[in-house]
Amino acid sequence: MDDNSISNSLKSPMLLPQTSLDTNKWWIIVINKLIDVEEAKNQILFSLPMIVVTSCFYFINLVSVMFAGHLGQLELAASNLANSWAVVTGLAFMIGLSGALETLCGQGYGAKMYRMLGIHLQTSCIISFLFSTVIAIIWWNSDTILILLHQDPDIAKKAGEFLKLLIPGLLAYGFLQNILRFFQAQSIVLPLVVCSVTCLVIHIGIAYGLVHWTSLGFNGAPLAASISIWISVLSLSVYVLFSERFSHVWRDGGFSFEPFHYVLVNLKLALPSAAMVCLEYWAFELLVLLAGLMPNSETTTSLIAMSVNTEAIAYTISYGLSAAASTRVANELGGGNIDKAKHAMVVTLKLSILLALIVDLVLFFGHNVWAGLFSDSTEIINKFATMTPLLLISFVFDFFQGVLSGVARGCGWQHLAMCINLATFYFIGMPIAALLAFKFNLHAQGLWMGLICGLACQGLGLLLLTLFIKWEKVVASTKSNGENELLA
């Protein structure tokens, strides 16, 4: 062979080291068949910051409870009772109300109706203000209500003090949730991460200072939470109003009376969304109440409370994917892309199952360590080990339904999802839980088995909803709204 032949042969693909490249391409093909890598990557990059944001804002109240709880047994019981009551009667409701923006702003952004994003945000804040005043009245009289619910009078009075000082934070919390959804609908997450992490760090300092360096003591903990939530709201509000990233929203108008015209439109989504969230929250709290009716109520209540807290923290991790599903589906439907919306949903469902399995592995190998963070009792730790297999199952169903709930919010199907939650939790899950726990004497395990049945049926119901409902109606509604906006 001459030199030219050798040179040509070296350039021939047959002689290049193709094995590695071919293997890589083969793996890429396999992975792409299992999941759309590009879509999955984008969703993960959106979800991870949202997990940080959700966790930080979740821990603001929890940190206050921790500081109050270290002051004594009475303060520990009162702060925990107050926090549970706050979530059940107010905070969960505020989170639910903001769900209307996942539909309205998400689809509006996809349809490039930017002016309406600012109007819907203002409308949601008006609604949050109205409902927060009603909830504030309940919180102001919560000590009396808790005593009527047969809570210990001393604990109830102390919890009432906690809740009264948390009332200013309630209004801010409603505004905060609306602003978070406004950012989320436009896939703007970095400012949220910076704000949430910074505010949590500041809150730890404020809480420590008010509890230990002032005469407020116990009362300093809820006051610190209210101050920190207001700091978050004011910081994000300034960013929303003056950042160039939102100039497209305020370009054609700022504050006006126009948002009042959309109150009823918003309420049609906000109220079912709030009911949808609250029905799920209340089901978990109902398990704790049922645990208190059992013979060995102290141990059973501790086990169920630990399990509920574990589920809540795990769901906080998965919420990022739920937000990703809601945002991607709403944006694509707003742009008229039904196939892309469905594709995004499928990718998020696959990611949710993968994430659930990862969380399962962590709890499976670390359940004793995790239980030790809640209690020093060997009995409690051993009994929690018997609950772990059930928790592993519930995580998978909870993550799965969480994504589908996000899809429902993105599509504006909150009223249908609300009916599914009511039927699956209160006509299936809770009756089965009571039957297994009390009739078959399965106690804590029986309660959690009933919850798993509820979660499984909820996931199935939401899946059937996404499969059989006509997505074209959502696109037609968005186009109709777009035409109305152009004519306005």
C-alpha positions as CSV (number, residue, x, y, z in Angstrom):
1,M,0.0,0.0,0.0
2,D,1.3,3.5,-0.8
3,D,1.3,6.4,1.6
4,N,-2.0,7.9,0.1
5,S,-3.7,4.5,0.6
6,I,-2.6,4.3,4.1
7,S,-3.7,7.9,4.8
8,N,-7.1,7.2,3.3
9,S,-7.5,4.0,5.2
10,L,-6.8,5.7,8.5
11,K,-9.5,8.2,7.7
12,S,-12.0,5.4,7.0
13,P,-14.7,5.1,9.6
14,M,-14.2,1.4,9.7
15,L,-10.8,1.9,11.2
16,L,-11.7,4.6,13.7
17,P,-12.3,3.6,17.3
18,Q,-16.1,3.3,16.9
19,T,-16.8,0.9,19.7
20,S,-17.1,3.5,22.4
21,L,-19.1,5.9,20.3
22,D,-21.5,3.2,19.1
23,T,-22.0,2.1,22.7
24,N,-22.7,5.6,23.8
25,K,-25.1,6.1,21.0
26,W,-26.8,2.8,21.9
27,W,-27.2,3.9,25.5
28,I,-28.5,7.3,24.4
29,I,-31.0,5.6,22.1
30,V,-32.2,3.3,25.0
31,I,-32.4,6.2,27.5
32,N,-34.3,8.4,25.0
33,K,-36.8,5.5,24.4
34,L,-37.4,5.3,28.2
35,I,-37.6,9.1,28.7
36,D,-37.1,12.3,26.7
37,V,-33.7,13.4,28.1
38,E,-34.0,17.0,27.0
39,E,-37.4,17.5,28.5
40,A,-36.4,15.6,31.6
41,K,-33.3,17.8,32.0
42,N,-35.4,21.0,31.7
43,Q,-37.9,19.8,34.2
44,I,-35.2,18.7,36.7
45,L,-33.5,22.1,36.3
46,F,-36.9,23.7,37.1
47,S,-37.8,21.3,39.9
48,L,-34.7,21.3,42.0
49,P,-34.8,25.1,42.7
50,M,-38.6,24.8,43.4
51,I,-37.8,22.1,46.0
52,V,-35.4,24.5,47.7
53,V,-37.9,27.3,47.6
54,T,-40.8,25.2,49.0
55,S,-38.6,23.7,51.7
56,C,-37.3,27.0,52.9
57,F,-40.7,28.6,53.2
58,Y,-42.0,25.4,54.9
59,F,-39.2,25.6,57.4
60,I,-39.9,29.2,58.4
61,N,-43.0,28.1,60.5
62,L,-41.2,25.0,61.6
63,V,-38.2,26.9,62.9
64,S,-40.5,29.1,65.0
65,V,-42.1,26.0,66.5
66,M,-38.7,24.5,67.3
67,F,-37.6,27.7,69.1
68,A,-40.8,27.8,71.1
69,G,-40.7,24.1,71.8
70,H,-37.3,24.3,73.5
71,L,-38.7,26.6,76.2
72,G,-40.6,23.8,77.9
73,Q,-43.2,21.0,77.7
74,L,-46.2,23.3,77.7
75,E,-44.6,25.5,75.0
76,L,-43.7,22.5,72.9
77,A,-47.3,21.1,73.0
78,A,-48.8,24.6,72.4
79,S,-46.6,25.5,69.4
80,N,-47.2,22.1,67.7
81,L,-50.9,22.4,68.3
82,A,-50.9,26.0,67.0
83,N,-48.9,25.0,63.9
84,S,-51.2,22.1,63.1
85,W,-54.3,24.3,63.6
86,A,-52.7,27.0,61.4
87,V,-52.1,24.6,58.6
88,V,-55.5,23.0,58.8
89,T,-57.6,26.2,59.0
90,G,-55.5,28.7,57.1
91,L,-52.2,28.0,55.5
92,A,-53.3,25.0,53.4
93,F,-56.3,27.1,52.2
94,M,-54.0,29.9,51.1
95,I,-51.9,27.5,49.2
96,G,-55.0,26.1,47.5
97,L,-56.3,29.6,46.6
98,S,-53.1,30.4,44.7
99,G,-53.7,27.3,42.5
100,A,-55.9,29.4,40.3
101,L,-52.8,31.3,39.1
102,E,-51.2,28.0,38.0
103,T,-54.0,27.8,35.4
104,L,-54.5,31.5,34.6
105,C,-50.9,32.7,34.5
106,G,-49.5,29.4,33.2
107,Q,-51.9,29.4,30.2
108,G,-51.7,33.2,29.8
109,Y,-47.9,33.1,29.6
110,G,-48.1,30.3,27.0
111,A,-50.6,32.3,25.0
112,K,-48.4,35.4,25.3
113,M,-51.2,37.3,27.0
114,Y,-48.6,39.0,29.3
115,R,-50.7,41.9,30.4
116,M,-53.2,39.5,32.0
117,L,-50.5,37.9,34.2
118,G,-50.3,41.1,36.3
119,I,-54.1,41.5,36.4
120,H,-54.6,37.9,37.6
121,L,-51.9,38.3,40.2
122,Q,-53.6,41.4,41.6
123,T,-57.0,39.6,41.5
124,S,-55.6,36.7,43.5
125,C,-54.1,39.1,46.1
126,I,-57.5,40.7,46.5
127,I,-59.1,37.3,47.1
128,S,-56.4,36.3,49.5
129,F,-56.9,39.5,51.5
130,L,-60.7,38.8,51.8
131,F,-60.3,35.2,52.9
132,S,-57.4,36.0,55.3
133,T,-59.7,38.4,57.2
134,V,-62.2,35.6,57.8
135,I,-59.5,33.1,58.8
136,A,-58.0,35.8,61.1
137,I,-61.2,35.9,63.1
138,I,-61.1,32.1,63.5
139,W,-57.4,32.3,64.7
140,W,-58.2,35.2,67.1
141,N,-60.8,32.9,68.8
142,S,-58.8,29.7,68.4
143,D,-58.2,29.2,72.1
144,T,-62.0,29.0,72.7
145,I,-62.5,26.8,69.7
146,L,-59.7,24.4,70.8
147,I,-61.1,24.1,74.3
148,L,-64.5,23.3,72.8
149,L,-62.7,20.5,70.8
150,H,-61.6,19.0,74.2
151,Q,-58.0,20.2,74.0
152,D,-56.2,20.8,77.3
153,P,-57.2,24.4,78.4
154,D,-53.6,25.5,79.3
155,I,-52.2,24.2,76.0
156,A,-55.2,25.7,74.1
157,K,-54.7,29.1,75.6
158,K,-51.0,29.1,74.9
159,A,-51.7,28.0,71.3
160,G,-54.1,30.8,71.0
161,E,-51.4,33.3,71.9
162,F,-49.2,31.8,69.2
163,L,-51.9,32.1,66.6
164,K,-52.8,35.7,67.4
165,L,-49.2,36.8,66.7
166,L,-49.2,34.7,63.5
167,I,-52.2,36.6,62.1
168,P,-50.1,39.3,60.4
169,G,-48.1,36.6,58.7
170,L,-51.3,35.0,57.4
171,L,-52.0,37.9,55.1
172,A,-48.4,37.9,53.9
173,Y,-48.5,34.1,53.4
174,G,-51.4,34.5,51.0
175,F,-49.6,37.2,49.0
176,L,-46.4,35.1,49.1
177,Q,-48.1,32.0,47.6
178,N,-49.6,34.1,44.8
179,I,-46.3,35.7,43.9
180,L,-44.6,32.2,43.9
181,R,-47.2,31.0,41.4
182,F,-46.7,34.1,39.3
183,F,-42.9,33.4,39.1
184,Q,-43.5,29.6,38.6
185,A,-45.9,30.2,35.6
186,Q,-43.0,32.0,33.8
187,S,-40.3,29.4,34.9
188,I,-38.4,32.2,36.8
189,V,-37.0,30.4,39.8
190,L,-33.5,31.8,40.6
191,P,-34.9,35.0,42.4
192,L,-37.2,32.7,44.4
193,V,-34.2,30.5,45.5
194,V,-32.2,33.6,46.6
195,C,-35.1,35.1,48.5
196,S,-36.2,31.9,50.2
197,V,-32.8,30.9,51.4
198,T,-31.9,34.4,52.5
199,C,-35.2,34.8,54.4
200,L,-34.8,31.5,56.1
201,V,-31.4,32.4,57.4
202,I,-32.6,35.8,58.5
203,H,-35.6,34.2,60.2
204,I,-33.4,32.0,62.3
205,G,-31.6,35.1,63.6
206,I,-34.9,37.0,64.2
207,A,-36.5,34.0,66.0
208,Y,-33.4,33.4,68.2
209,G,-33.2,37.1,69.0
210,L,-36.9,37.6,69.9
211,V,-37.2,34.4,71.9
212,H,-33.9,34.6,73.8
213,W,-32.9,38.3,73.9
214,T,-36.2,40.0,74.5
215,S,-39.0,39.7,77.1
216,L,-41.3,38.2,74.5
217,G,-40.0,34.7,75.0
218,F,-42.6,32.2,73.6
219,N,-44.5,35.0,71.8
220,G,-41.4,36.0,69.9
221,A,-41.5,32.7,67.9
222,P,-44.8,33.4,66.0
223,L,-43.9,37.1,65.7
224,A,-40.6,36.2,64.1
225,A,-42.5,34.0,61.5
226,S,-44.8,36.9,60.6
227,I,-41.9,39.3,60.2
228,S,-39.9,36.9,58.1
229,I,-42.9,36.1,55.8
230,W,-43.5,39.9,55.3
231,I,-39.8,40.4,54.5
232,S,-40.1,37.7,51.8
233,V,-43.3,39.2,50.3
234,L,-41.9,42.8,50.2
235,S,-38.6,41.6,48.7
236,L,-40.3,39.7,45.9
237,S,-42.9,42.4,45.4
238,V,-40.1,45.0,44.7
239,Y,-38.5,42.6,42.3
240,V,-41.8,42.0,40.5
241,L,-42.6,45.7,40.1
242,F,-39.2,47.0,39.2
243,S,-37.3,44.2,37.5
244,E,-36.8,44.4,33.7
245,R,-37.7,40.7,33.5
246,F,-41.4,41.6,34.2
247,S,-41.5,44.7,32.0
248,H,-43.6,42.8,29.5
249,V,-46.3,42.3,32.3
250,W,-46.6,46.0,33.3
251,R,-45.8,47.6,29.9
252,D,-49.5,48.2,29.1
253,G,-50.7,49.1,32.6
254,G,-50.0,48.7,36.3
255,F,-52.4,49.0,39.1
256,S,-56.1,49.7,38.3
257,F,-59.6,48.6,39.2
258,E,-59.6,46.1,36.3
259,P,-58.5,43.2,38.6
260,F,-61.8,43.5,40.5
261,H,-63.7,42.5,37.3
262,Y,-61.9,39.1,37.3
263,V,-62.7,38.2,40.9
264,L,-65.5,35.8,40.0
265,V,-63.5,34.2,37.2
266,N,-60.6,33.6,39.6
267,L,-62.9,32.3,42.3
268,K,-64.3,29.6,40.0
269,L,-60.8,28.1,40.0
270,A,-59.5,29.3,43.4
271,L,-62.2,27.8,45.5
272,P,-62.1,24.3,44.0
273,S,-58.3,24.5,44.1
274,A,-58.4,25.4,47.8
275,A,-60.9,22.5,48.5
276,M,-58.7,20.2,46.5
277,V,-55.7,20.9,48.7
278,C,-57.5,21.1,52.0
279,L,-59.3,17.8,51.5
280,E,-56.0,16.1,51.2
281,Y,-54.4,17.9,54.1
282,W,-57.4,17.2,56.3
283,A,-57.3,13.5,55.5
284,F,-53.8,13.2,57.0
285,E,-54.8,15.2,60.1
286,L,-57.9,13.0,60.5
287,L,-55.6,10.0,60.8
288,V,-53.9,11.6,63.8
289,L,-57.3,12.2,65.4
290,L,-58.3,8.6,64.8
291,A,-55.0,7.4,66.3
292,G,-56.0,9.3,69.5
293,L,-59.1,7.1,69.9
294,M,-57.1,3.8,70.1
295,P,-56.3,2.0,73.4
296,N,-52.6,2.7,73.3
297,S,-53.3,6.2,72.0
298,E,-50.0,7.8,73.0
299,T,-47.8,5.4,71.1
300,T,-50.2,5.2,68.1
301,T,-50.6,9.0,67.9
302,S,-46.8,9.4,67.9
303,L,-46.4,6.8,65.2
304,I,-49.0,8.4,62.9
305,A,-47.8,11.9,63.6
306,M,-44.2,10.8,62.7
307,S,-45.5,9.1,59.5
308,V,-47.6,12.2,58.6
309,N,-44.6,14.5,59.1
310,T,-42.4,12.1,57.0
311,E,-44.9,12.0,54.2
312,A,-45.2,15.8,54.3
313,I,-41.4,16.3,54.1
314,A,-41.2,13.7,51.2
315,Y,-44.0,15.5,49.4
316,T,-42.2,18.8,49.8
317,I,-39.4,17.1,47.8
318,S,-41.7,16.0,45.1
319,Y,-43.6,19.3,44.9
320,G,-41.0,20.6,42.5
321,L,-42.1,18.0,40.0
322,S,-45.7,18.8,40.6
323,A,-44.9,22.5,39.9
324,A,-43.0,21.5,36.7
325,A,-46.0,19.5,35.5
326,S,-48.4,22.3,36.1
327,T,-46.2,24.9,34.5
328,R,-45.2,22.9,31.4
329,V,-48.7,21.7,30.7
330,A,-50.3,25.1,31.2
331,N,-47.7,26.9,29.0
332,E,-48.0,24.3,26.2
333,L,-51.8,24.4,26.4
334,G,-51.7,28.2,26.3
335,G,-49.7,28.0,23.2
336,G,-52.1,25.5,21.7
337,N,-49.7,22.5,21.8
338,I,-51.8,19.6,23.1
339,D,-49.3,16.9,22.1
340,K,-46.4,18.7,23.8
341,A,-48.4,19.2,26.9
342,K,-49.2,15.5,27.1
343,H,-45.6,14.6,26.4
344,A,-44.4,16.8,29.2
345,M,-46.9,15.2,31.6
346,V,-45.6,11.7,30.7
347,V,-42.0,12.7,31.3
348,T,-42.9,14.2,34.7
349,L,-44.7,11.0,35.7
350,K,-41.6,8.9,34.9
351,L,-39.4,11.3,36.9
352,S,-41.8,11.2,39.8
353,I,-41.6,7.4,40.0
354,L,-37.8,7.6,39.8
355,L,-37.7,10.2,42.6
356,A,-40.1,8.2,44.7
357,L,-37.9,5.1,44.4
358,I,-34.8,7.2,45.5
359,V,-36.6,8.5,48.5
360,D,-37.8,5.0,49.3
361,L,-34.2,3.7,49.3
362,V,-33.1,6.5,51.6
363,L,-35.9,5.8,54.1
364,F,-35.5,2.0,53.8
365,F,-31.8,2.1,54.9
366,G,-32.1,5.1,57.3
367,H,-35.5,4.6,58.9
368,N,-34.0,4.0,62.4
369,V,-31.9,7.1,62.2
370,W,-34.9,9.1,60.9
371,A,-37.1,7.9,63.7
372,G,-34.4,8.7,66.2
373,L,-34.8,12.4,65.3
374,F,-38.4,12.3,66.5
375,S,-38.0,10.1,69.6
376,D,-35.4,8.5,71.9
377,S,-37.9,5.7,72.8
378,T,-36.7,2.3,71.6
379,E,-40.3,1.1,71.4
380,I,-41.3,4.0,69.1
381,I,-38.3,3.5,66.9
382,N,-39.0,-0.3,66.5
383,K,-42.7,0.3,65.8
384,F,-41.8,3.0,63.2
385,A,-39.8,0.2,61.4
386,T,-43.0,-1.7,61.0
387,M,-44.6,1.4,59.4
388,T,-41.7,1.9,57.0
389,P,-42.8,-0.6,54.3
390,L,-46.2,1.1,54.2
391,L,-44.6,4.5,53.9
392,L,-42.5,3.3,51.0
393,I,-45.7,2.3,49.1
394,S,-47.5,5.5,50.0
395,F,-44.5,7.6,48.7
396,V,-44.9,6.1,45.2
397,F,-48.6,6.8,45.1
398,D,-48.3,10.3,46.6
399,F,-45.6,11.4,44.2
400,F,-47.6,10.0,41.2
401,Q,-50.8,11.7,42.2
402,G,-48.9,14.9,43.0
403,V,-47.8,15.2,39.4
404,L,-51.3,14.5,38.2
405,S,-52.7,17.1,40.6
406,G,-50.2,19.6,39.0
407,V,-51.5,18.6,35.6
408,A,-55.1,19.2,36.7
409,R,-54.2,22.7,38.0
410,G,-52.4,23.5,34.8
411,C,-55.4,22.5,32.8
412,G,-58.0,24.2,35.0
413,W,-59.6,21.0,36.2
414,Q,-59.6,21.9,39.9
415,H,-63.3,21.2,40.3
416,L,-63.0,17.7,38.9
417,A,-59.9,17.0,41.0
418,M,-61.7,18.3,44.1
419,C,-64.5,15.7,43.5
420,I,-61.9,13.0,43.0
421,N,-60.2,13.9,46.3
422,L,-63.5,14.0,48.2
423,A,-64.6,10.6,46.9
424,T,-61.2,8.8,47.2
425,F,-60.2,10.0,50.7
426,Y,-63.5,10.3,52.5
427,F,-65.6,7.6,50.9
428,I,-62.8,5.1,50.3
429,G,-59.6,5.8,52.2
430,M,-60.8,7.0,55.6
431,P,-63.6,4.3,56.0
432,I,-61.1,1.5,55.1
433,A,-58.6,3.1,57.5
434,A,-61.1,3.0,60.3
435,L,-62.3,-0.5,59.5
436,L,-58.8,-1.9,59.4
437,A,-57.6,-0.1,62.5
438,F,-60.6,-0.7,64.8
439,K,-62.5,-3.7,63.4
440,F,-59.4,-5.8,62.5
441,N,-57.2,-4.3,65.2
442,L,-54.4,-3.4,62.8
443,H,-54.0,0.0,64.7
444,A,-51.4,2.3,63.1
445,Q,-50.7,0.0,60.2
446,G,-54.4,-0.2,59.5
447,L,-54.8,3.5,59.4
448,W,-51.9,3.9,56.9
449,M,-53.2,1.0,54.8
450,G,-56.5,2.9,54.4
451,L,-54.5,6.0,53.4
452,I,-52.7,4.1,50.8
453,C,-56.0,2.9,49.4
454,G,-57.1,6.5,49.2
455,L,-53.9,7.6,47.5
456,A,-54.0,4.8,45.0
457,C,-57.7,5.5,44.1
458,Q,-56.9,9.2,43.9
459,G,-54.0,8.6,41.5
460,L,-56.2,6.3,39.4
461,G,-59.0,8.8,39.3
462,L,-56.7,11.6,38.2
463,L,-55.0,9.4,35.6
464,L,-58.4,8.5,34.1
465,L,-59.3,12.2,34.1
466,T,-56.2,13.0,32.1
467,L,-56.8,10.1,29.7
468,F,-60.5,10.6,28.9
469,I,-61.2,14.3,29.2
470,K,-60.9,16.4,26.1
471,W,-57.8,18.6,26.2
472,E,-59.0,20.5,23.2
473,K,-61.6,22.3,25.3
474,V,-58.7,23.9,27.4
475,V,-57.0,25.2,24.2
476,A,-60.3,26.5,22.8
477,S,-61.0,28.3,26.1
478,T,-57.5,29.9,26.1
479,K,-58.0,31.0,22.5
480,S,-61.4,32.5,23.4
481,N,-59.8,34.4,26.3
482,G,-57.1,35.6,24.0
483,E,-59.6,37.0,21.5
484,N,-61.4,38.7,24.3
485,E,-58.1,40.2,25.5
486,L,-57.4,41.5,22.0
487,L,-60.9,43.1,21.8
488,A,-60.6,44.7,25.2
